Amino acid sequence: MQQEFNFYSVIIGTELLNGRRKDAHFTFLNEQLLKRGWTHKASFVIEDDTNLMKNIFKLIKADKNSVMFCFGGIGATPDDYTRQIASEVFTDGQTQYHKKAKELIVKQFGDEAFPHRIEMAHLPINAKLLKNVVNNVPGFYLENRFFFTPGFPSMSQSMVLEALDKYYLKNSVEKYRLTLTAQCGENDLIDIMKRVSKHVELSSLPKIINDKRKVVLSLLSKDKKELEKNFSMFTEYLDNKKIEYELKDID
């Protein structure tokens, strides 16, 4: 049986939060995960704050099924903290100059690699590299599940694809979903919602269309029979109450 994974994204950049830049990382990563049958567990957009970064990395590390994509902060300027914090959290502070990363940086920049750009090769110990198709300065990853990429989408997106294609190409765990839209409010269905099995994922989205309340109810499970059993609680209730519904999500 394939292991389940919890995917996290950490998007670092004060300039995103103060409105100077627009984020493009979440949408791209989320689309790529969904294509492969995966979903986000959580996504964090944070400022360049070392304590905040450390706490979020620790939170994600504590999840034994976590896979993290981190965007930003791996450059050579004073406000690039990601390499340092990654080493503190994931490799007990142990770092090294990665031989291949140094070669790539020197090849790209020559003498201008020193004294600053070469620091981008100073990585947590045992890091592996992600290819940078723009300027050859690599991203890196640890334990085949913690991936660190630049803040530039033109660089990070190919790294995301490289990582997913290598380690998380396709989720083979089959899941089943049943959805309905009922012409009533959420309040009418709360008692039944409380009876849904803990192994079935419940989503309830209220809508108002033409001044009428509606609710889109969706159930998801790896167990098809359990899903159908739980879904039937709602359809039977709606039938008995003569509440109209459609077996789909409507706009």
ROKOLFI-132595 format. One line per field, with one value per residue (C-alpha): residue number from 1; x, y, z. Coordinates in nm, 2 decimals. Example, Ala and Ser with C-alpha at 12.3 -4.5 7.8 and 13.67 -1.06 7.14 Angstrom:
<recs>
tiro: c(1,2)
X: c(1.23,1.37)
Y: c(-0.45,-0.11)
Z: c(0.78,0.71)
</recs>
This chain:
<recs>
tiro: c(1,2,3,4,5,6,7,8,9,10,11,12,13,14,15,16,17,18,19,20,21,22,23,24,25,26,27,28,29,30,31,32,33,34,35,36,37,38,39,40,41,42,43,44,45,46,47,48,49,50,51,52,53,54,55,56,57,58,59,60,61,62,63,64,65,66,67,68,69,70,71,72,73,74,75,76,77,78,79,80,81,82,83,84,85,86,87,88,89,90,91,92,93,94,95,96,97,98,99,100,101,102,103,104,105,106,107,108,109,110,111,112,113,114,115,116,117,118,119,120,121,122,123,124,125,126,127,128,129,130,131,132,133,134,135,136,137,138,139,140,141,142,143,144,145,146,147,148,149,150,151,152,153,154,155,156,157,158,159,160,161,162,163,164,165,166,167,168,169,170,171,172,173,174,175,176,177,178,179,180,181,182,183,184,185,186,187,188,189,190,191,192,193,194,195,196,197,198,199,200,201,202,203,204,205,206,207,208,209,210,211,212,213,214,215,216,217,218,219,220,221,222,223,224,225,226,227,228,229,230,231,232,233,234,235,236,237,238,239,240,241,242,243,244,245,246,247,248,249,250,251)
X: c(0.00,0.13,0.22,0.00,0.18,0.10,0.22,0.31,0.43,0.62,0.64,0.89,0.89,0.81,0.75,0.45,0.29,0.35,0.21,0.52,0.50,0.23,0.26,0.27,0.41,0.09,-0.12,0.15,0.24,-0.13,-0.21,0.08,-0.02,-0.38,-0.27,-0.08,-0.36,-0.21,-0.35,-0.21,-0.22,-0.13,0.03,0.21,0.30,0.55,0.78,1.16,1.15,1.40,1.20,0.88,1.06,1.21,0.88,0.70,0.98,0.97,0.59,0.62,0.92,0.71,0.46,0.62,0.43,0.52,0.66,0.76,0.82,0.98,1.01,1.26,1.55,1.82,2.02,2.33,2.19,2.17,1.79,1.83,1.79,1.65,1.97,2.07,1.73,1.70,2.03,1.93,1.60,1.67,2.05,2.12,2.31,2.55,2.65,2.90,3.01,2.85,3.11,2.89,2.70,3.03,3.13,2.80,2.82,3.18,3.11,2.82,2.98,3.36,3.55,3.23,3.13,3.35,3.31,2.93,2.76,2.97,2.78,2.48,2.68,2.69,2.41,2.28,2.49,2.39,2.18,2.10,2.06,1.77,1.86,1.82,1.73,1.78,2.12,2.25,2.25,2.08,1.81,1.85,1.66,1.69,1.57,1.39,1.10,1.21,1.27,1.41,1.38,1.44,1.17,1.17,0.89,1.10,1.35,1.14,0.88,1.11,1.25,0.90,0.85,1.19,1.11,0.75,0.85,1.13,0.97,0.59,0.49,0.14,-0.08,-0.20,-0.44,-0.78,-1.04,-1.41,-1.63,-2.00,-2.15,-2.50,-2.65,-2.96,-3.21,-3.18,-2.95,-2.65,-2.85,-3.09,-2.82,-2.60,-2.75,-2.66,-2.32,-2.24,-2.30,-2.06,-1.78,-1.44,-1.29,-1.51,-1.40,-1.70,-1.72,-2.01,-2.03,-2.33,-2.45,-2.71,-2.84,-3.13,-3.19,-3.24,-3.02,-2.85,-2.58,-2.32,-2.23,-1.94,-1.81,-1.47,-1.33,-1.10,-1.37,-1.64,-1.90,-1.85,-1.88,-2.21,-2.35,-2.27,-2.40,-2.73,-2.80,-2.83,-3.02,-3.27,-3.32,-3.38,-3.62,-3.82,-3.83,-3.92,-3.62,-3.51,-3.14,-2.92,-2.63,-2.37,-2.21,-2.39,-2.28)
Y: c(0.00,0.34,0.58,0.88,1.21,1.55,1.83,2.17,2.49,2.77,3.09,3.33,3.70,4.02,4.18,3.95,4.05,4.42,4.41,4.48,4.14,3.89,3.53,3.27,2.97,2.84,2.82,2.65,2.39,2.33,2.26,2.02,1.84,1.80,1.67,1.39,1.31,1.49,1.78,2.05,1.99,2.35,2.66,2.94,3.28,3.44,3.73,3.70,3.63,3.37,3.26,3.23,3.03,2.80,2.74,2.66,2.42,2.24,2.21,2.05,1.83,1.69,1.54,1.21,1.21,1.57,1.68,2.05,2.29,2.61,2.91,3.20,3.30,3.08,3.36,3.54,3.87,3.94,3.88,3.53,3.31,2.98,2.79,2.87,2.79,2.48,2.35,2.44,2.25,1.96,1.88,2.00,2.30,2.10,2.26,2.22,2.37,2.14,2.06,2.04,2.35,2.54,2.42,2.53,2.88,2.93,2.82,3.06,3.37,3.31,3.54,3.73,3.42,3.54,3.64,3.64,3.43,3.12,3.13,2.99,2.66,2.66,2.41,2.18,1.87,1.58,1.82,1.71,1.96,2.08,2.21,2.58,2.62,3.00,3.06,2.72,2.82,2.52,2.47,2.18,1.92,1.70,1.35,1.34,1.53,1.88,2.09,2.45,2.66,3.03,3.30,3.35,3.14,3.11,2.92,2.74,2.60,2.37,2.25,2.17,1.96,1.79,1.70,1.57,1.38,1.21,1.13,1.20,1.14,0.98,0.91,0.55,0.56,0.57,0.80,0.83,1.14,1.20,1.55,1.70,2.04,2.08,2.36,2.42,2.58,2.41,2.43,2.17,1.91,1.97,1.68,1.44,1.59,1.50,1.13,1.11,0.86,0.99,0.81,1.02,1.37,1.61,1.94,2.18,2.50,2.73,2.93,3.19,3.18,3.41,3.49,3.13,2.93,2.62,2.40,2.20,1.88,1.67,1.35,1.19,0.85,0.57,0.32,0.33,0.14,0.35,0.66,0.54,0.45,0.80,0.98,0.79,0.94,1.28,1.17,0.98,1.28,1.51,1.27,1.23,1.60,1.65,1.89,1.91,1.84,1.77,1.51,1.77,2.09,2.39,2.75)
Z: c(0.00,-0.09,0.19,0.23,0.23,0.37,0.14,0.28,0.11,0.29,0.09,0.23,0.15,0.33,-0.01,-0.07,0.25,0.21,-0.15,-0.34,-0.52,-0.60,-0.51,-0.79,-0.60,-0.43,-0.74,-0.94,-0.67,-0.59,-0.96,-0.99,-0.68,-0.79,-1.13,-0.95,-0.71,-0.41,-0.21,0.02,0.39,0.46,0.30,0.49,0.35,0.60,0.63,0.65,1.03,1.15,1.46,1.25,0.99,1.25,1.42,1.09,0.98,1.31,1.29,0.94,1.05,1.34,1.08,0.99,0.66,0.56,0.23,0.22,-0.07,0.05,-0.17,-0.12,0.10,-0.04,-0.20,-0.08,0.06,0.44,0.44,0.29,0.60,0.46,0.43,0.79,0.94,0.74,0.88,1.23,1.21,0.98,1.02,1.38,1.25,1.04,0.71,0.44,0.11,-0.14,-0.40,-0.70,-0.60,-0.58,-0.92,-1.07,-0.92,-1.02,-1.37,-1.39,-1.24,-1.26,-1.03,-0.94,-0.75,-0.47,-0.19,-0.18,-0.44,-0.34,0.00,-0.19,-0.20,0.18,0.25,0.52,0.54,0.30,0.08,-0.27,-0.56,-0.77,-1.12,-1.19,-1.56,-1.55,-1.40,-1.27,-0.91,-0.76,-0.51,-0.27,-0.07,0.23,0.31,-0.04,0.11,0.22,-0.09,-0.10,-0.41,-0.50,-0.47,-0.85,-1.01,-1.33,-1.13,-0.87,-1.10,-1.29,-0.95,-0.83,-1.14,-1.10,-0.73,-0.80,-1.11,-0.92,-0.59,-0.60,-0.96,-0.89,-0.60,-0.65,-0.35,-0.51,-0.35,-0.42,-0.40,-0.40,-0.42,-0.40,-0.40,-0.18,-0.18,0.19,0.44,0.62,0.95,0.81,0.77,1.08,1.28,1.00,0.95,1.30,1.22,0.93,0.98,1.09,0.79,0.55,0.46,0.48,0.29,0.33,0.13,0.16,-0.14,-0.21,-0.57,-0.67,-0.31,-0.22,0.02,-0.11,0.03,-0.16,0.03,-0.07,0.08,0.01,0.12,0.02,0.11,-0.16,0.04,0.35,0.14,-0.02,0.33,0.47,0.16,0.17,0.51,0.34,0.04,0.25,0.48,0.18,0.02,0.34,0.39,0.02,-0.02,-0.38,-0.46,-0.75,-0.75,-0.85,-0.75,-0.91,-0.96)
</recs>
